[in-house]
């Protein structure tokens, strides 16, 4: 039987509801794990032990009385430090002049709290959720990057410090660190989860997403998170679907293989993905080679223009006061955004939407598309966060994507496959991912 800190979110929730596990004991196990490995990983920006313990005790009392707040009753969670939690400083991985203390929860945080989750605190992010690295290290090898910008969430979930974490992705900030750290990272369709109360980088591209150890955990979390918040311009009005039911009896999927993207990965990664394809075919999946639409390259160029302009707008006030103190990569992005003309921005948005429609039509013919999540395992060094180019087009298109861990290579670093769905097709892509997860049967953990 796995140790308590190794239990995933959905399994922990089941055990708590059955009376086999108490929220306080589960939290204590997570805190002991943090004490054992955090010095090697550096995933936490702010760990709220006392506050989490008080909430866990309350969840204990409620569980003993047969009162359950929701599907995550008593399950510890953690937040990338760009998510607001009432009364807790939001630092955004930035210097002291950027820190503020919100009075309300981000909508996503409020939803998980309302479902009975136990917030443990804030996890490290790269400054302002861009490319300047954080101090977090990869739990599989501390000399390698964990990726970014959601460095802390990926590393904390991988290191078994917390079973579930919220992150964000504008370019590759969920899937890339999830792949480098050997966990499941899920980014639903742009707008499926409200971004109210989350520090913005580029409103048209920012996604709220999930880090977990199983696809089921992601489906459970999405069932609580999906839907529009009051006053949120970016989220879809439709509420959650039954994502958990969608994965329960998933049939063998029909998967479109993006061979042109596989050819852009390193030979070792390409060979590994070919082996993954063989595994899935042997288990009963149907895999078909797919040609990307001619407009696909437009996504990277148009998305970058939108990113620059919207980042400059998002940071206008703070940058006017502290521009000289910004880290170099986010500073370069904002300065580039100042040079984007309104006509250029509008043309980029139009091109992006047209290319998204073309790609969505291709994705809609399959349960999922398969591509590399990363071109190679996590690179050595902590001065950069790795290459997001395999994730960026699908972020810029706003399609749902999932990083599925597949194996550990000969150097001891995790590898991953990316599954892509059509817009608003989370049930379908999660079902395909759950089936693939069972066929691949990845069960490795970092050697901490």
C-alpha positions as CSV (number, residue, x, y, z in Angstrom):
1,X,0.0,0.0,0.0
2,X,1.4,3.4,-0.9
3,X,2.4,5.9,1.8
4,X,-0.2,8.5,2.5
5,X,1.8,11.3,0.8
6,X,1.9,9.2,-2.4
7,X,-1.9,9.0,-2.7
8,X,-3.5,11.0,-5.5
9,X,-6.3,13.5,-5.1
10,X,-9.3,11.3,-6.2
11,X,-8.1,8.3,-4.2
12,X,-7.5,10.4,-1.1
13,X,-11.0,11.8,-1.4
14,X,-12.5,8.3,-1.6
15,X,-10.6,7.2,1.4
16,X,-11.7,10.2,3.4
17,X,-15.3,9.7,2.5
18,X,-15.1,6.0,3.5
19,X,-13.6,6.9,6.8
20,X,-10.3,5.1,6.0
21,X,-8.3,8.3,6.1
22,X,-8.5,11.5,8.1
23,X,-7.8,14.9,6.5
24,X,-5.5,15.8,9.4
25,X,-3.4,12.6,9.0
26,X,-3.2,13.2,5.2
27,X,-2.0,16.8,5.7
28,X,0.5,15.7,8.4
29,X,1.9,13.1,5.9
30,X,2.3,15.9,3.2
31,X,4.0,18.2,5.7
32,X,6.4,15.4,6.7
33,X,7.2,14.9,3.1
34,X,7.8,18.6,2.6
35,X,10.2,18.6,5.6
36,X,12.1,15.7,4.0
37,X,12.5,17.0,0.4
38,X,11.8,20.7,0.1
39,X,15.4,21.7,0.8
40,X,16.4,19.7,-2.3
41,X,13.5,21.0,-4.5
42,X,12.6,24.5,-3.5
43,X,9.0,24.3,-4.7
44,X,7.3,26.5,-2.1
45,X,6.9,30.2,-2.0
46,X,4.8,30.2,1.1
47,X,3.7,27.2,3.2
48,X,0.8,28.0,5.5
49,X,1.1,25.1,8.0
50,X,-1.1,26.5,10.8
51,X,-3.9,27.6,8.5
52,X,-3.9,24.3,6.7
53,X,-3.9,22.4,10.0
54,X,-7.0,24.4,11.2
55,X,-8.9,23.7,8.0
56,X,-7.9,20.0,8.1
57,X,-9.2,19.7,11.7
58,X,-12.5,21.2,10.6
59,X,-12.7,18.7,7.7
60,X,-12.1,15.9,10.3
61,X,-15.0,17.0,12.4
62,X,-17.3,17.3,9.4
63,X,-16.3,13.9,8.1
64,X,-16.9,12.2,11.4
65,X,-20.4,13.8,11.4
66,X,-21.0,12.6,7.9
67,X,-21.0,16.1,6.5
68,X,-18.9,16.5,3.3
69,X,-18.4,19.8,1.7
70,X,-17.8,18.4,-1.7
71,X,-15.7,16.0,-3.8
72,X,-12.3,17.2,-2.5
73,X,-13.3,17.1,1.1
74,X,-10.1,17.1,3.2
75,X,-7.7,16.9,0.2
76,X,-4.6,19.1,0.3
77,X,-4.1,21.5,-2.6
78,X,-1.6,24.2,-3.4
79,X,-1.5,27.3,-5.7
80,X,0.9,28.7,-8.1
81,X,1.8,32.1,-6.6
82,X,-0.1,34.1,-9.1
83,X,-3.5,32.9,-7.8
84,X,-5.2,35.0,-5.2
85,X,-6.2,33.5,-1.8
86,X,-7.9,35.8,0.6
87,X,-5.5,37.3,3.2
88,X,-2.4,35.6,1.7
89,X,0.1,37.7,-0.2
90,X,0.4,37.1,-3.9
91,X,4.0,37.7,-5.0
92,X,4.0,36.3,-8.6
93,X,7.6,35.3,-8.2
94,X,8.6,38.9,-8.3
95,X,10.4,41.4,-6.0
96,X,8.7,42.9,-3.0
97,X,7.4,45.9,-4.9
98,X,5.0,43.6,-6.8
99,X,3.5,41.8,-3.8
100,X,-0.1,42.5,-2.8
101,X,-2.5,40.9,-0.3
102,X,-5.9,40.2,-1.8
103,X,-9.2,40.2,0.2
104,X,-10.9,37.6,-1.9
105,X,-10.1,34.2,-3.5
106,X,-9.5,33.7,-7.2
107,X,-12.6,32.1,-8.5
108,X,-10.7,28.8,-9.1
109,X,-9.4,28.8,-5.5
110,X,-12.9,29.6,-4.1
111,X,-14.3,26.6,-6.0
112,X,-11.8,24.2,-4.7
113,X,-12.1,25.6,-1.2
114,X,-15.9,25.2,-1.5
115,X,-15.5,21.6,-2.5
116,X,-13.7,20.9,0.8
117,X,-10.1,21.1,-0.3
118,X,-7.4,22.1,2.2
119,X,-5.1,24.9,0.8
120,X,-1.5,24.5,1.9
121,X,-0.1,27.7,0.5
122,X,1.7,29.1,-2.6
123,X,4.1,27.4,-4.9
124,X,7.0,29.0,-6.8
125,X,6.5,30.6,-10.2
126,X,9.0,32.3,-12.5
127,X,8.7,36.1,-12.2
128,X,5.3,37.3,-13.5
129,X,4.8,33.8,-15.0
130,X,7.3,34.3,-17.9
131,X,10.8,32.9,-18.8
132,X,13.1,34.3,-16.1
133,X,13.7,31.2,-14.0
134,X,12.7,30.6,-10.4
135,X,15.0,28.8,-7.8
136,X,13.0,25.6,-8.0
137,X,14.9,22.4,-9.0
138,X,13.7,19.3,-10.8
139,X,13.0,16.5,-8.2
140,X,14.3,13.9,-10.6
141,X,17.7,15.6,-10.7
142,X,18.3,18.9,-9.0
143,X,20.9,20.0,-11.6
144,X,18.1,20.1,-14.2
145,X,15.3,22.7,-14.7
146,X,11.8,21.8,-13.6
147,X,10.5,24.0,-16.4
148,X,8.3,27.0,-16.0
149,X,6.6,29.2,-15.4
150,X,4.7,26.7,-13.1
151,X,7.9,25.4,-11.7
152,X,6.7,25.0,-8.1
153,X,3.4,23.2,-8.9
154,X,5.1,20.6,-11.2
155,X,7.9,20.0,-8.8
156,X,5.7,19.8,-5.7
157,X,3.2,17.3,-7.2
158,X,6.1,15.2,-8.6
159,X,7.9,15.1,-5.3
160,X,4.7,14.0,-3.5
161,X,4.5,17.1,-1.4
162,X,0.9,17.7,-2.4
163,X,-1.5,15.7,-4.6
164,X,-3.1,18.5,-6.6
165,X,-2.0,22.0,-7.6
166,X,-3.3,24.9,-9.7
167,X,-1.1,26.4,-12.4
168,X,-1.4,28.5,-15.5
169,X,-0.2,28.4,-19.1
170,X,0.2,31.1,-21.6
171,X,2.8,29.4,-23.8
172,X,3.9,26.1,-22.3
173,X,3.8,26.8,-18.5
174,X,1.7,23.7,-17.5
175,X,2.6,21.0,-20.0
176,X,6.3,21.7,-20.2
177,X,7.0,21.5,-16.4
178,X,4.6,18.6,-16.1
179,X,6.6,16.7,-18.7
180,X,10.0,17.6,-17.2
181,X,8.8,16.5,-13.8
182,X,6.9,13.4,-14.7
183,X,3.3,14.3,-13.7
184,X,0.0,14.9,-15.5
185,X,-0.5,18.5,-16.6
186,X,-3.8,19.5,-18.0
187,X,-4.8,22.8,-19.7
188,X,-8.4,22.9,-20.8
189,X,-9.9,25.0,-23.5
190,X,-9.1,28.7,-23.1
191,X,-11.9,30.1,-21.0
192,X,-13.2,26.8,-19.7
193,X,-11.9,27.7,-16.2
194,X,-12.2,31.3,-15.0
195,X,-9.0,33.3,-14.6
196,X,-10.6,35.9,-12.3
197,X,-8.1,36.6,-9.5
198,X,-5.2,35.2,-11.4
199,X,-2.3,37.5,-12.3
200,X,-2.5,38.2,-16.0
201,X,0.2,37.9,-18.6
202,X,-1.9,37.9,-21.8
203,X,-5.7,37.7,-21.4
204,X,-6.4,36.1,-24.8
205,X,-3.9,33.3,-24.1
206,X,-3.8,32.8,-20.3
207,X,-5.2,29.4,-19.2
208,X,-5.9,28.1,-15.7
209,X,-4.9,24.4,-15.4
210,X,-4.1,21.5,-13.2
211,X,-1.2,19.4,-12.0
212,X,-1.9,16.0,-10.6
213,X,-0.6,12.4,-10.6
214,X,-3.4,10.8,-12.6
215,X,-5.8,11.8,-15.4
216,X,-8.7,11.0,-13.0
217,X,-7.4,13.7,-10.6
218,X,-7.5,16.2,-13.4
219,X,-11.0,15.2,-14.4
220,X,-12.2,15.5,-10.9
221,X,-10.7,18.9,-10.5
222,X,-12.0,20.2,-13.8
223,X,-15.5,19.1,-12.8
224,X,-15.3,21.6,-9.9
225,X,-13.4,24.3,-11.8
226,X,-15.2,24.6,-15.1
227,X,-17.6,27.4,-15.8
228,X,-17.9,31.2,-15.8
229,X,-17.5,33.5,-12.9
230,X,-19.5,36.7,-12.4
231,X,-17.8,39.5,-14.3
232,X,-15.3,37.2,-16.1
233,X,-15.1,38.2,-19.7
234,X,-12.9,35.3,-20.7
235,X,-14.7,32.2,-19.4
236,X,-17.4,30.2,-21.2
237,X,-20.9,30.5,-19.8
238,X,-21.4,26.7,-20.0
239,X,-20.8,24.9,-16.7
240,X,-19.0,21.7,-16.0
241,X,-19.7,18.4,-17.7
242,X,-19.3,15.0,-16.0
243,X,-15.6,14.6,-16.8
244,X,-15.2,11.8,-14.2
245,X,-17.9,9.7,-15.8
246,X,-16.4,10.4,-19.2
247,X,-13.2,8.6,-18.3
248,X,-14.7,5.8,-16.3
249,X,-15.4,3.5,-19.2
250,X,-13.3,5.0,-21.9
251,X,-13.1,3.0,-25.1
252,X,-10.0,2.5,-27.2
253,X,-9.4,5.9,-28.8
254,X,-8.8,7.0,-32.3
255,X,-5.7,9.2,-32.2
256,X,-4.3,11.4,-34.9
257,X,-0.5,11.3,-34.9
258,X,1.3,14.6,-35.7
259,X,4.3,13.0,-37.3
260,X,5.7,16.4,-38.6
261,X,6.0,17.6,-35.0
262,X,7.6,14.3,-33.9
263,X,10.2,14.8,-36.6
264,X,11.2,18.1,-34.9
265,X,12.0,16.4,-31.6
266,X,15.4,14.8,-30.8
267,X,16.0,11.4,-32.4
268,X,15.7,9.9,-28.9
269,X,12.4,11.5,-28.2
270,X,11.1,10.6,-31.6
271,X,12.1,7.0,-31.1
272,X,10.4,6.9,-27.7
273,X,7.2,8.3,-29.1
274,X,7.2,5.6,-31.8
275,X,7.4,3.1,-29.0
276,X,4.5,4.8,-27.2
277,X,2.5,4.5,-30.5
278,X,3.3,0.8,-30.7
279,X,2.2,0.3,-27.1
280,X,-1.1,2.1,-27.7
281,X,-1.8,0.2,-31.0
282,X,-1.0,-3.1,-29.3
283,X,-3.6,-2.3,-26.6
284,X,-6.3,-1.6,-29.2
285,X,-6.1,2.1,-30.1
286,X,-6.3,3.2,-33.7
287,X,-3.6,5.6,-34.6
288,X,-3.6,7.5,-37.9
289,X,-0.9,9.9,-39.3
290,X,-2.4,13.4,-39.6
291,X,-1.2,16.4,-41.7
292,X,-1.4,19.7,-40.0
293,X,-3.3,22.5,-41.8
294,X,-1.3,24.9,-43.9
295,X,-2.2,27.7,-41.5
296,X,-0.6,25.9,-38.5
297,X,2.7,28.0,-38.6
298,X,0.7,31.2,-38.3
299,X,-0.2,30.3,-34.7
300,X,3.3,30.8,-33.4
301,X,3.9,34.2,-35.1
302,X,0.4,35.6,-34.5
303,X,0.3,34.3,-30.9
304,X,3.7,35.9,-30.1
305,X,2.4,39.3,-31.4
306,X,-0.7,39.0,-29.2
307,X,1.4,37.9,-26.2
308,X,3.7,40.9,-26.5
309,X,0.9,43.5,-26.9
310,X,-1.2,42.0,-24.1
311,X,1.7,41.6,-21.7
312,X,2.6,45.3,-22.2
313,X,-1.0,46.2,-21.4
314,X,-1.2,43.9,-18.4
315,X,1.9,45.4,-16.9
316,X,1.4,49.0,-17.9
317,X,0.9,50.5,-14.5
318,X,3.5,48.5,-12.6
319,X,6.0,48.8,-15.4
320,X,5.7,52.6,-15.4
321,X,6.7,52.6,-11.8
322,X,9.3,49.8,-11.7
323,X,10.4,49.1,-15.3
324,X,14.0,49.3,-14.4
325,X,13.7,46.6,-11.8
326,X,12.0,44.0,-13.9
327,X,13.8,40.8,-14.7
328,X,15.4,40.8,-18.1
329,X,13.2,38.4,-20.1
330,X,9.8,39.8,-19.0
331,X,11.3,43.3,-19.5
332,X,12.2,42.4,-23.1
333,X,8.7,41.0,-23.7
334,X,7.0,44.2,-22.4
335,X,9.3,46.5,-24.4
336,X,8.6,44.5,-27.5
337,X,4.9,44.9,-26.8
338,X,5.2,48.6,-26.7
339,X,6.3,48.5,-30.3
340,X,3.2,46.5,-31.5
341,X,0.8,48.8,-33.4
342,X,-2.9,48.4,-32.9
343,X,-3.4,47.4,-36.5
344,X,-0.7,44.7,-36.1
345,X,-2.3,43.4,-33.0
346,X,-5.8,43.2,-34.6
347,X,-4.4,41.5,-37.6
348,X,-2.6,38.9,-35.4
349,X,-5.8,38.2,-33.5
350,X,-7.7,37.6,-36.8
351,X,-5.0,35.3,-38.1
352,X,-4.8,33.4,-34.9
353,X,-8.6,32.9,-34.8
354,X,-8.6,31.6,-38.4
355,X,-5.7,29.2,-37.8
356,X,-7.4,28.0,-34.6
357,X,-10.5,27.1,-36.6
358,X,-8.4,25.2,-39.1
359,X,-6.6,23.2,-36.4
360,X,-9.9,22.7,-34.4
361,X,-11.4,21.1,-37.5
362,X,-8.5,18.6,-37.7
363,X,-8.7,17.8,-34.0
364,X,-12.4,17.2,-34.1
365,X,-12.0,14.2,-36.4
366,X,-10.2,12.3,-33.6
367,X,-10.5,11.6,-29.9
368,X,-7.1,13.3,-29.5
369,X,-4.1,14.3,-31.5
370,X,-0.7,13.0,-30.3
371,X,2.5,15.1,-30.4
372,X,5.6,15.6,-28.3
373,X,5.1,17.6,-25.2
374,X,8.8,18.4,-25.1
375,X,11.6,17.9,-27.7
376,X,14.0,16.4,-25.2
377,X,14.1,15.7,-21.4
378,X,14.6,18.5,-19.0
379,X,17.9,20.3,-19.8
380,X,20.7,20.6,-17.4
381,X,21.0,24.0,-15.6
382,X,18.8,26.4,-13.8
383,X,19.3,29.5,-15.9
384,X,16.5,28.7,-18.3
385,X,13.2,26.9,-18.3
386,X,13.4,24.9,-21.5
387,X,11.8,25.0,-24.9
388,X,8.0,25.5,-25.0
389,X,7.7,25.3,-28.8
390,X,5.8,22.0,-28.9
391,X,3.2,23.5,-26.5
392,X,2.9,27.0,-27.8
393,X,0.8,26.5,-31.0
394,X,-1.9,24.7,-29.0
395,X,-1.9,27.3,-26.3
396,X,-2.2,30.1,-28.9
397,X,-5.1,28.2,-30.4
398,X,-6.7,27.7,-27.0
399,X,-7.3,24.0,-27.5
400,X,-7.3,21.5,-24.5
401,X,-4.0,19.7,-24.1
402,X,-2.6,17.2,-21.6
403,X,0.9,16.1,-20.8
404,X,1.0,12.4,-20.1
405,X,4.1,10.9,-18.5
406,X,5.3,7.9,-20.4
407,X,8.6,6.6,-19.0
408,X,12.0,7.5,-17.5
409,X,14.9,7.6,-19.9
410,X,18.4,6.2,-19.3
411,X,19.6,9.3,-17.6
412,X,16.8,9.1,-15.0
413,X,14.6,11.9,-16.4
414,X,10.9,11.6,-17.3
415,X,9.5,11.7,-20.9
416,X,6.0,12.7,-21.9
417,X,3.4,12.6,-24.7
418,X,1.1,15.5,-25.5
419,X,-2.6,14.8,-26.3
420,X,-4.6,17.6,-27.9
421,X,-8.4,17.9,-28.3
422,X,-10.8,20.1,-30.1
423,X,-12.1,23.2,-28.4
424,X,-14.6,22.4,-25.6
425,X,-13.9,18.7,-26.1
426,X,-12.4,18.0,-22.6
427,X,-14.6,14.9,-22.1
428,X,-13.2,13.3,-25.2
429,X,-9.5,14.2,-24.7
430,X,-9.6,13.2,-21.0
431,X,-11.2,9.9,-21.9
432,X,-8.5,9.2,-24.5
433,X,-5.8,10.2,-22.0
434,X,-7.2,8.0,-19.3
435,X,-7.2,5.0,-21.7
436,X,-3.7,5.8,-22.8
437,X,-2.6,6.2,-19.1
438,X,-3.8,2.7,-18.4
439,X,-2.1,1.2,-21.5
440,X,1.2,3.0,-20.7
441,X,1.1,2.3,-17.0
442,X,3.7,4.8,-15.9
443,X,4.3,4.5,-12.2
444,X,7.8,5.9,-11.5
445,X,8.5,8.5,-8.8
446,X,11.5,10.8,-8.3
447,X,14.4,9.3,-6.3
448,X,14.0,11.6,-3.3
